[in-house]
Amino acid sequence: MDRAFGLTDCIRLEVGEPNFPTPQHVIEAADEAARSGKTRYTENPGIPELRSRIAEIFTEDTGRKTEVGDVVVTTGAMAALYTTLMSIADPGDEVIVMSPSWPNYLMQMTLLGIRPVTVSTNETNGHVPTIEQLESAVSVRTKAVLLNSPCNPTGAVINQTQMARIIDFARRADIYVISDEVYDKIVYEGTHVSAASYDSDGRVVCIHSFSKTYSMTGWRVGYAVAPPEIATLIRKCQEPTVSCVNAPAQYAALAALNGPQEIIGEMRDAYRERRDEVNRLLSSSGISALNPAGAFYIWVDISSSQRSDVDFAMDLVDKHQVTVVPGSTFGPSNEDRVRISLATTPDQLYEGIRRLIEESRS
Ligand code: PLP
């Protein structure tokens, strides 16, 4: 990214944020909130109207009866993840995390002194961890397993049977499940299954965000839905770190939930069209890539380029002004992959892919 910033006309395929504007009614709700004096600290876990609407929607979506007290509105999903990890694990404790997975998980654990125990997902297990893998990763220090479905970067979506088995495993191991579901509305094949739907004894914390669903990355609003004792801890951890989420942004988030929902399907359909075209371009050039069932990334196999992921990514930016993310950013054993994002304009995206194909042949 640093190298790309110095270039003009760089095609940015590394950025994980929707290229759609935030809906107008959401912007207007923030404007109205600020103008009418909603510019002070709010309740620490979020404004009651927003929490109660989230609880209502979460109950409908997952079937898990959710109370306002189970919801904590956070500064993006990032803060929800951080305070959840802080609440569940002490320094020296272990959390099971997949490789590849979103790099911030490992960075957050490093900051908190938590030991990540990595489980590899690949073509053999369909990029979903098997119960045998999870069982062999558990120790007396394990506090949680961290899931992400749909997954960044693979796009894998955990199905009902797999989710039921994973939650059953967590129950037997007596650990928490932290389920990052920020891409829950971006599913192309199958349906999103929430970990909360299988939570019979209060061990699942779901992490959600307005960033991807409503194209609101810069507003920084997300939330955790947790068993009451964990929600209380998350809330307490939030107080000394950020106090509460930006007040007008919370009113904007409420407007997003209460307003028209068509934008969600429109964005998903646009990503689907781009996904299909990118896969067509790559496969007709003999480059293999995962066909993601959800999220908006393509996990590309660059082994034919005979270079490491970092060398390939640097060559691509230096010679073709295209940025992608090296696979090793997502954890060990991913040096033969790069991740590209579908969340850019189709023209830029397809031109970027053409240049990537050219570079992989050089
Ligand atoms: N979780 C995953 C898997 C992500 O890919 C991202 C952002 O890219 C986030 C969480 C962060 O979301 P937010 O913008 O709500 O902090």
Boltz pocket constraint, residues with backbone or C-beta under 6 A from the ligand:
constraints:
  - pocket:
      binder: B
      contacts: [[A, 16], [A, 75], [A, 76], [A, 77], [A, 78], [A, 79], [A, 102], [A, 148], [A, 150], [A, 152], [A, 180], [A, 182], [A, 208], [A, 209], [A, 210], [A, 211], [A, 217], [A, 221], [A, 222]]
      max_distance: 6.0
